[in-house]
Amino acid sequence: SQQGEEDPQALSIQEGENATMNCSYKTSINNLQWYRQNSGRGLVHLILIRSNEREKHSGRLRVTLDTSKKSSSLLITASRAADTASYFCALTDSWGKFQFGAGTQVVVTP
Amino acid sequence: DTAVSQTPKYLVTQMGNDKSIKCEQNLGHDTMYWYKQDSKKFLKIMFSYNNKELIINETVPNRFSPKSPDKAHLNLHINSLELGDSAVYFCASSPEVHNSPLHFGNGTRLTVT
């Protein structure tokens, strides 16, 4: 399956710490996206990284992509309680098929 | 001025009933989707429409029928509801199919009793 597999499934950290989660996949991809889902809400797009890109930043978010290892990571720096959410990777493979990973649940405690 | 809005937010109904969920987007996007999120938060695509034409139809029971009256609307009708249909259903839209960010509605929590 080309579905992204996320690791860890759950992460608990304190405010101010960094949070890192990973997404691994099995096939060639066109792009990989990261989304956040707060409890009871829809998913919100964070960053899209294309297969020819290695790193992208958006505020406190940093996404890396290593196509040789078929993996991507999402780093949240200086986490806040408001970062508590589930984070999903989603990838579009070379055939255009798109799937979400199972998500990483992040809890940031004050 | 919500970008992707779906109604209702909650839907509780009995087995065997027929129900509809409505979705509208005001972003001018060409593509709309229905996703199902199960209790383990796994998101599975059900359908996708591009300019009112069905382009993705995953393995979904034919009790589920999408309808797109225009490219800003994609409704989901479910016949003969079953207990296993209980889930959160999300509508989403994007400028193009899956190669651009998806914009999601806030979901419809369907509970079948």
Contacts between the chains, C-beta under 8 A, distances in Angstrom:
chain1	res1	chain2	res2	distance
A	30	B	99	6.4
A	31	B	99	6.4
A	33	B	101	6.5
A	33	B	102	7.9
A	35	B	102	7.8
A	37	B	41	7.7
A	40	B	106	7.6
A	40	B	107	7.6
A	41	B	106	5.4
A	41	B	107	7.3
A	42	B	4	7.4
A	42	B	90	5.7
A	42	B	92	7.6
A	42	B	104	3.3
A	42	B	105	5.3
A	42	B	106	4.7
A	42	B	107	5.6
A	43	B	43	7.7
A	43	B	90	7.3
A	43	B	92	7.8
A	43	B	102	7.2
A	43	B	104	4.6
A	44	B	104	7.2
A	45	B	101	3.8
A	45	B	102	6.4
A	45	B	103	7.1
A	48	B	100	7.4
A	48	B	101	5.8
A	86	B	41	6.0
A	88	B	43	7.0
A	90	B	102	7.9
A	92	B	98	5.1
A	92	B	99	5.8
A	96	B	97	7.3
A	96	B	98	6.7
A	96	B	99	7.9
A	98	B	45	7.2
A	98	B	98	3.8
A	99	B	45	7.7
A	100	B	42	7.5
A	100	B	43	4.2
A	102	B	40	7.3
A	102	B	41	7.1
A	102	B	42	5.6
A	103	B	41	5.2
A	103	B	42	7.8
A	105	B	41	7.9
